[in-house]
Amino acid sequence: MPGLTLALDAMGGDRAPYPAVKGAVTATEALGVKVILVGAEPKIREELDRLRVRGDLSARGLAIEHTDEVIGMEDAPSSVLRGKRNASVGVCARLVKDRRASGFVSAGNTGAAMAAAVGVLGRLEGVHRPAIAAYLPRMDGSFSILLDVGANVDCAPEWLQQFAVMGDEYAKFLFGIEQPRVGLLSTGEEKGKGNEQTKATFELLESLPIPFVGNVEGRDLFSGRADVIVCDGFVGNIALKVAESLAETMMKLIKKTLTKNPVRRIGALLSRGAFREMLKIADYSEYGGCPLLGVNGVAIIGHGRSNAKAFHNALGVCKRYVEQNVVGKTQDRILALQAMRSVS
Amino acid sequence: MPGLTLALDAMGGDRAPYPAVKGAVTATEALGVKVILVGAEPKIREELDRLRVRGDLSARGLAIEHTDEVIGMEDAPSSVLRGKRNASVGVCARLVKDRRASGFVSAGNTGAAMAAAVGVLGRLEGVHRPAIAAYLPRMDGSFSILLDVGANVDCAPEWLQQFAVMGDEYAKFLFGIEQPRVGLLSTGEEKGKGNEQTKATFELLESLPIPFVGNVEGRDLFSGRADVIVCDGFVGNIALKVAESLAETMMKLIKKTLTKNPVRRIGALLSRGAFREMLKIADYSEYGGCPLLGVNGVAIIGHGRSNAKAFHNALGVCKRYVEQNVVGKTQDRILALQAMRSVS
């Protein structure tokens, strides 16, 4: 008898549904969860067959919820609530809403996942805007959380204050630390540096009962000065894409320059362990996925390029997120913040 | 008889005045310019002595303008116009204002250089805000220009429109191309993506007689989709610092993982040519420095870590910038933009 039941958007991500199906098969065994695979049943069955999972699926902790509709990367996120109500990610959200699953995982269109989660599950009470967080690997082997990375632009300072609280609660869960350090992304460390938005937000973050380390700069995304870095979704999206693309560009450049002549190729061969180590640090599949913060339910978003291991790990994050009731704790924190604000 | 006379802030940058003095000595010979070294005369003489430049300085194309005041990285930029009016960078700006020099180079506090340039030389007619541009090396061996990278936050769309025009003129100078492609940094390629500021700016850039490629994303800083990328100084500062620090972090990480054991160390030794090649791509000293755009005079800003070669190259940029009258051309473009706006 498996424990929790989780819904998995089998049609989200590159090369779907193969990596999702494989990740689900290994996760049910390793994590003791039941997984509902949501998507086109014939395609899912085909992949299961390739993985030699045949016969009674429930004995393997698996189930299939069939749907033919898919949200592509080119679809407007809101279509998940309108023309494509039966898209796999929307069905995932409804399985959670109907309590048939305790949470869902998707590596598809992030905007659509957010739209489905907010539209079907709703926001936590008092939350202005849900946010999307991202991991940033640090030099010290640990990582930092950056939020928001794209869900909200033109954020009011009060939204950013809530992001700080939600990010703080998430960091407690993720790192298992009592007092994550929270920083505000700006153009200089001093209190007066930044734009109108960050200056107003600085005051609000100072008033919170959390270890606020003040402004942090672009270079602090990887320095470890803060565990949680709060920013407007416009800035966060750009910072994240700059970082991802630069890391990719540099690795390509290394590969190119390293294979230019035979001597270098031998050198590269001898040092390949070092490169594997580096790639591992930046490997999103180790981390699985990030929750949508501020949503009234558990929704874990994986990277669009998630492989089977990434899906497996995302299901693990989803399970722990449910078990540790991070959503409930976040709700308490938001209500406490509201109470604090109405007193002051 | 040397040609142009350029002022050089000898006290700006790390390990001053050594790299500046050395860069000036080689530049006067190679470029056929005269350089006024601005700073503490005893220290400058000491460095010249070390470089065996003795006797009649003017025969070497050199002169010294003595001043004891220095603006540090910790000083407020505006102090260059108030308490520290004789700081080296301010003296440089006055040498240009008084036509004793055709342009100046500084690798000190960028904010102070901007304050000195704007306070002493003034803005071009019609310019709302001067901007600072930065180079971004691309995978294809070329590079892109990003502006503004820190001079202005909370930019009005009209300021950003002027940045596009000034960046376009600068790119023509820098790359020697007729039609640089201009992009707007945002969170998605489609016209409707971004925040209120970028949406309003998009319309203004569409109306310009330049090849506007539309929105570009964080990943396009290195992709080459645009030669000139326009953004608010808050976003530009963060994007630039994220990129600089990530590149540095990755190189450190490579070094660390590559020297972990003897086999890897041999591998690293064999492939060291590849690493040198990579470092050269990101080497700011090759590019020298960037002009302050929109200022009524030539002010070239070098990286705080400029070495002698970087100063040499910055003087070269300064010389060409003067010779090609980029300031005059930029003034014409800004006036044409104003005329276009008043007609429409």
Boltz contact constraints between the chains, C-beta under 6 A:
constraints:
  - contact:
      token1: [A, 139]
      token2: [B, 249]
      max_distance: 6.0
  - contact:
      token1: [A, 153]
      token2: [B, 195]
      max_distance: 6.0
  - contact:
      token1: [A, 154]
      token2: [B, 195]
      max_distance: 6.0
  - contact:
      token1: [A, 154]
      token2: [B, 196]
      max_distance: 6.0
  - contact:
      token1: [A, 187]
      token2: [B, 234]
      max_distance: 6.0
  - contact:
      token1: [A, 187]
      token2: [B, 237]
      max_distance: 6.0
  - contact:
      token1: [A, 195]
      token2: [B, 153]
      max_distance: 6.0
  - contact:
      token1: [A, 195]
      token2: [B, 154]
      max_distance: 6.0
  - contact:
      token1: [A, 195]
      token2: [B, 234]
      max_distance: 6.0
  - contact:
      token1: [A, 196]
      token2: [B, 154]
      max_distance: 6.0
  - contact:
      token1: [A, 217]
      token2: [B, 241]
      max_distance: 6.0
  - contact:
      token1: [A, 218]
      token2: [B, 238]
      max_distance: 6.0
  - contact:
      token1: [A, 218]
      token2: [B, 241]
      max_distance: 6.0
  - contact:
      token1: [A, 218]
      token2: [B, 242]
      max_distance: 6.0
  - contact:
      token1: [A, 219]
      token2: [B, 241]
      max_distance: 6.0
  - contact:
      token1: [A, 219]
      token2: [B, 245]
      max_distance: 6.0
  - contact:
      token1: [A, 221]
      token2: [B, 242]
      max_distance: 6.0
  - contact:
      token1: [A, 222]
      token2: [B, 245]
      max_distance: 6.0
  - contact:
      token1: [A, 222]
      token2: [B, 249]
      max_distance: 6.0
  - contact:
      token1: [A, 234]
      token2: [B, 187]
      max_distance: 6.0
  - contact:
      token1: [A, 234]
      token2: [B, 195]
      max_distance: 6.0
  - contact:
      token1: [A, 235]
      token2: [B, 235]
      max_distance: 6.0
  - contact:
      token1: [A, 235]
      token2: [B, 238]
      max_distance: 6.0
  - contact:
      token1: [A, 237]
      token2: [B, 187]
      max_distance: 6.0
  - contact:
      token1: [A, 238]
      token2: [B, 218]
      max_distance: 6.0
  - contact:
      token1: [A, 238]
      token2: [B, 235]
      max_distance: 6.0
  - contact:
      token1: [A, 238]
      token2: [B, 239]
      max_distance: 6.0
  - contact:
      token1: [A, 239]
      token2: [B, 238]
      max_distance: 6.0
  - contact:
      token1: [A, 239]
      token2: [B, 242]
      max_distance: 6.0
  - contact:
      token1: [A, 241]
      token2: [B, 217]
      max_distance: 6.0
  - contact:
      token1: [A, 241]
      token2: [B, 218]
      max_distance: 6.0
  - contact:
      token1: [A, 241]
      token2: [B, 219]
      max_distance: 6.0
  - contact:
      token1: [A, 242]
      token2: [B, 218]
      max_distance: 6.0
  - contact:
      token1: [A, 242]
      token2: [B, 221]
      max_distance: 6.0
  - contact:
      token1: [A, 242]
      token2: [B, 239]
      max_distance: 6.0
  - contact:
      token1: [A, 242]
      token2: [B, 242]
      max_distance: 6.0
  - contact:
      token1: [A, 242]
      token2: [B, 243]
      max_distance: 6.0
  - contact:
      token1: [A, 243]
      token2: [B, 242]
      max_distance: 6.0
  - contact:
      token1: [A, 243]
      token2: [B, 246]
      max_distance: 6.0
  - contact:
      token1: [A, 245]
      token2: [B, 219]
      max_distance: 6.0
  - contact:
      token1: [A, 245]
      token2: [B, 222]
      max_distance: 6.0
  - contact:
      token1: [A, 246]
      token2: [B, 243]
      max_distance: 6.0
  - contact:
      token1: [A, 246]
      token2: [B, 246]
      max_distance: 6.0
  - contact:
      token1: [A, 249]
      token2: [B, 139]
      max_distance: 6.0
  - contact:
      token1: [A, 249]
      token2: [B, 222]
      max_distance: 6.0
  - contact:
      token1: [A, 250]
      token2: [B, 250]
      max_distance: 6.0
  - contact:
      token1: [A, 253]
      token2: [B, 278]
      max_distance: 6.0
  - contact:
      token1: [A, 257]
      token2: [B, 274]
      max_distance: 6.0
  - contact:
      token1: [A, 257]
      token2: [B, 277]
      max_distance: 6.0
  - contact:
      token1: [A, 257]
      token2: [B, 278]
      max_distance: 6.0
  - contact:
      token1: [A, 258]
      token2: [B, 271]
      max_distance: 6.0
  - contact:
      token1: [A, 258]
      token2: [B, 274]
      max_distance: 6.0
  - contact:
      token1: [A, 263]
      token2: [B, 270]
      max_distance: 6.0
  - contact:
      token1: [A, 264]
      token2: [B, 271]
      max_distance: 6.0
  - contact:
      token1: [A, 264]
      token2: [B, 274]
      max_distance: 6.0
  - contact:
      token1: [A, 266]
      token2: [B, 270]
      max_distance: 6.0
  - contact:
      token1: [A, 267]
      token2: [B, 267]
      max_distance: 6.0
  - contact:
      token1: [A, 267]
      token2: [B, 270]
      max_distance: 6.0
  - contact:
      token1: [A, 267]
      token2: [B, 271]
      max_distance: 6.0
  - contact:
      token1: [A, 268]
      token2: [B, 271]
      max_distance: 6.0
  - contact:
      token1: [A, 270]
      token2: [B, 263]
      max_distance: 6.0
  - contact:
      token1: [A, 270]
      token2: [B, 266]
      max_distance: 6.0
  - contact:
      token1: [A, 270]
      token2: [B, 267]
      max_distance: 6.0
  - contact:
      token1: [A, 271]
      token2: [B, 258]
      max_distance: 6.0
  - contact:
      token1: [A, 271]
      token2: [B, 264]
      max_distance: 6.0
  - contact:
      token1: [A, 271]
      token2: [B, 267]
      max_distance: 6.0
  - contact:
      token1: [A, 271]
      token2: [B, 268]
      max_distance: 6.0
  - contact:
      token1: [A, 274]
      token2: [B, 257]
      max_distance: 6.0
  - contact:
      token1: [A, 274]
      token2: [B, 258]
      max_distance: 6.0
  - contact:
      token1: [A, 274]
      token2: [B, 264]
      max_distance: 6.0
  - contact:
      token1: [A, 277]
      token2: [B, 257]
      max_distance: 6.0
  - contact:
      token1: [A, 278]
      token2: [B, 253]
      max_distance: 6.0
  - contact:
      token1: [A, 278]
      token2: [B, 257]
      max_distance: 6.0
